[in-house]
Amino acid sequence: MTFVIVTLSGIFGMLGAEVLVNPYQTAWLLWMVPLLAATGCVSKSVYTKETQRADQLKAQTESLASQMQALQSSLGAAKSENAELLKTLDAKKGELNQRLSELTKQNQDFTQKLREAELAKEAEIAKLKGSYDQLVSGLKSELEAGQVSITQLKGRLSVNMVDKILFNSGQAEVKPEGRKVLERVGEVLKKLEDKDIRIEGYTDNVPISAALQAKYPTNWELSTARATAVVRYLQEQAGIPADRLIAAGYGETHPIASNLTPEGRQENRRIEIVLVPIEVPRYPAISAPSPTPGSSKQ
């Protein structure tokens, strides 16, 4: 009997931790314990103790099996989630690559348009420079006399003429010598078909005399009438299309010199011819119907 008890204890002692993870060994032990008990080789206390230990081992085995099953389930869920994440990542990578391709194309298009705009600007400046040179050559004597100034700045070309070269004091009719100047200016301006021509009239701050107030109540009317007279000459005599001409009167509101001196007031009395970009789209001109007797404006 002692030999059997020692052998049984030795079996459990030798197997020890292995029975915790090997269900086959546990089953074998559970089968051996009642067999040994049936042969009457062990005492009841030893049998009870070993039976309890076998039950504990069985419970531990079942717990470990359950944990393993839970871990395998978690592993499967993690693999599935990982696969979905990889799928989403691939989709995002595709979207980002497509967006990168679109941005690259947009950048290339923008660079191309910017270069085209720069070339167009350079060509425009070169064209204005040619017009500037022609004006300087055609108005050489007036420039030397200080009656005319020509400026070209940032794509803007302007001709500034003192009023006395074009008009008598307080008048808005172009003088004969003024017509000669406008004729030379018109020859150059007519070639610039991609620009509008704005004629701006300015005065000093001296009020209109009583004798002229019936015709020009203020400097507004005088400056506008002078600008309109220049526009009409450029249209009718120089042949510049009317839809490229603009008349504007500024009166005394934009002085370029002090009105406290005669020299300053003379500078402020001026006509400026400015080339500006075409802002309003052009439509084909429609001829007006021939007037019938009695239908003219009264």
ZAMARGU-4260 file (C-alpha; in steps of 0.2 Angstrom, whole numbers, plus 5000, padded with zeros to 4 digits):
<rodrens>
0) 5000/5000/5000 | 5014/5012/5004 | 5022/5008/4987 | 5006/5013/4978 | 5003/5029/4988
5) 5021/5034/4984 | 5020/5030/4966 | 5003/5039/4964 | 5011/5055/4973 | 5026/5053/4962
10) 5016/5053/4947 | 5007/5069/4951 | 5024/5076/4957 | 5033/5072/4941 | 5019/5078/4929
15) 5016/5093/4940 | 5014/5108/4928 | 5011/5097/4913 | 4994/5091/4918 | 4989/5109/4918
20) 4991/5111/4899 | 4989/5092/4894 | 4971/5086/4895 | 4977/5068/4890 | 4988/5066/4905
25) 4974/5074/4916 | 4961/5061/4909 | 4973/5047/4912 | 4976/5052/4930 | 4957/5054/4933
30) 4955/5036/4926 | 4969/5029/4937 | 4964/5036/4953 | 4947/5027/4955 | 4956/5011/4948
35) 4969/5012/4962 | 4955/5015/4974 | 4945/5000/4968 | 4960/4989/4971 | 4960/4994/4989
40) 4978/5000/4988 | 4976/5018/4995 | 4968/5025/5011 | 4951/5035/5010 | 4960/5051/5015
45) 4973/5049/5001 | 4960/5045/4988 | 4949/5060/4993 | 4965/5072/4993 | 4970/5066/4976
50) 4952/5067/4969 | 4951/5085/4975 | 4967/5088/4966 | 4961/5080/4950 | 4945/5091/4951
55) 4956/5106/4953 | 4967/5101/4938 | 4951/5098/4928 | 4944/5115/4932 | 4961/5123/4928
60) 4962/5114/4911 | 4944/5119/4907 | 4948/5137/4912 | 4964/5137/4901 | 4954/5130/4886
65) 4941/5143/4888 | 4954/5157/4889 | 4963/5149/4874 | 4947/5149/4864 | 4944/5168/4869
70) 4961/5172/4863 | 4959/5163/4847 | 4943/5173/4844 | 4951/5189/4849 | 4965/5185/4837
75) 4953/5182/4823 | 4944/5198/4826 | 4960/5207/4827 | 4966/5199/4810 | 4949/5204/4802
80) 4950/5222/4809 | 4968/5223/4803 | 4963/5217/4786 | 4949/5231/4785 | 4962/5244/4791
85) 4974/5239/4777 | 4960/5240/4764 | 4955/5257/4770 | 4974/5262/4770 | 4975/5256/4752
90) 4960/5266/4747 | 4966/5282/4756 | 4983/5280/4748 | 4974/5279/4731 | 4964/5294/4735
95) 4980/5304/4740 | 4989/5298/4725 | 4975/5304/4714 | 4974/5321/4723 | 4993/5323/4722
100) 4991/5320/4703 | 4978/5333/4701 | 4987/5346/4711 | 5003/5342/4701 | 4993/5345/4685
105) 4985/5361/4692 | 5002/5368/4697 | 5009/5364/4680 | 4994/5373/4672 | 4996/5388/4683
110) 5014/5389/4680 | 5011/5388/4661 | 4997/5402/4662 | 5008/5413/4673 | 5022/5411/4660
115) 5010/5415/4646 | 5004/5431/4656 | 5022/5436/4659 | 5026/5435/4640 | 5010/5444/4636
120) 5014/5458/4648 | 5032/5459/4641 | 5025/5460/4624 | 5012/5474/4629 | 5026/5484/4638
125) 5037/5482/4622 | 5022/5488/4612 | 5019/5503/4623 | 5038/5507/4623 | 5037/5508/4604
130) 5022/5520/4605 | 5031/5530/4618 | 5046/5532/4606 | 5035/5537/4592 | 5026/5550/4602
135) 5042/5557/4609 | 5049/5558/4591 | 5033/5566/4584 | 5031/5579/4598 | 5050/5583/4600
140) 5047/5602/4599 | 5033/5602/4611 | 5042/5592/4623 | 5057/5603/4622 | 5046/5618/4625
145) 5038/5610/4640 | 5021/5611/4633 | 5019/5592/4633 | 5026/5578/4644 | 5025/5559/4640
150) 5026/5546/4654 | 5026/5527/4653 | 5025/5518/4670 | 5019/5500/4674 | 5011/5497/4657
155) 5002/5514/4658 | 5006/5527/4644 | 5000/5545/4646 | 5002/5561/4637 | 5000/5577/4647
160) 4997/5594/4638 | 4996/5611/4645 | 4980/5619/4641 | 4987/5634/4632 | 4994/5623/4618
165) 4976/5617/4614 | 4964/5631/4621 | 4962/5649/4624 | 4959/5655/4641 | 4941/5650/4647
170) 4937/5642/4630 | 4934/5624/4625 | 4937/5625/4606 | 4954/5617/4600 | 4966/5630/4593
175) 4974/5628/4575 | 4991/5624/4583 | 4983/5612/4595 | 4975/5603/4581 | 4992/5600/4573
180) 4998/5592/4590 | 4982/5581/4591 | 4985/5575/4573 | 5002/5569/4577 | 4996/5561/4594
185) 4981/5553/4585 | 4992/5544/4571 | 5001/5535/4585 | 4986/5531/4596 | 4976/5524/4582
190) 4988/5510/4580 | 4985/5504/4598 | 4969/5494/4595 | 4970/5485/4611 | 4968/5500/4622
195) 4955/5512/4626 | 4959/5531/4626 | 4953/5541/4640 | 4954/5560/4638 | 4954/5569/4655
200) 4951/5588/4657 | 4958/5597/4673 | 4958/5616/4678 | 4965/5626/4692 | 4955/5633/4706
205) 4951/5650/4699 | 4932/5652/4697 | 4924/5655/4680 | 4922/5673/4676 | 4905/5681/4676
210) 4906/5683/4657 | 4908/5664/4655 | 4896/5657/4668 | 4882/5656/4657 | 4891/5644/4646
215) 4902/5636/4659 | 4895/5638/4677 | 4910/5630/4685 | 4926/5622/4682 | 4917/5605/4680
220) 4909/5610/4665 | 4924/5618/4657 | 4935/5603/4660 | 4922/5591/4653 | 4919/5602/4638
225) 4938/5603/4634 | 4940/5584/4636 | 4925/5581/4625 | 4932/5593/4612 | 4948/5583/4611
230) 4938/5567/4610 | 4928/5573/4595 | 4944/5579/4586 | 4952/5562/4588 | 4937/5553/4582
235) 4932/5565/4567 | 4950/5570/4561 | 4962/5556/4567 | 4949/5542/4563 | 4950/5534/4580
240) 4934/5523/4583 | 4922/5531/4595 | 4920/5516/4606 | 4938/5517/4611 | 4937/5535/4617
245) 4932/5541/4634 | 4929/5559/4640 | 4931/5564/4658 | 4931/5581/4667 | 4939/5582/4684
250) 4938/5601/4686 | 4950/5608/4700 | 4949/5592/4710 | 4966/5584/4705 | 4979/5597/4705
255) 4997/5591/4702 | 5005/5607/4708 | 5001/5621/4720 | 4987/5633/4715 | 4995/5647/4725
260) 5007/5652/4711 | 5004/5656/4693 | 5017/5642/4688 | 5007/5629/4698 | 4990/5635/4691
265) 4997/5633/4674 | 5002/5615/4677 | 4985/5611/4684 | 4976/5617/4668 | 4980/5602/4657
270) 4973/5589/4646 | 4979/5571/4649 | 4978/5557/4636 | 4979/5540/4645 | 4979/5523/4638
275) 4969/5511/4648 | 4964/5492/4646 | 4948/5488/4637 | 4936/5484/4651 | 4919/5483/4642
280) 4917/5470/4629 | 4914/5476/4612 | 4898/5472/4602 | 4896/5475/4583 | 4890/5493/4580
285) 4872/5495/4574 | 4870/5510/4562 | 4857/5522/4568 | 4842/5524/4556 | 4843/5539/4545
290) 4833/5554/4553 | 4817/5559/4545 | 4812/5577/4544 | 4807/5584/4561 | 4814/5570/4570
295) 4830/5578/4576 | 4833/5582/4594 | 4827/5599/4599
</rodrens>
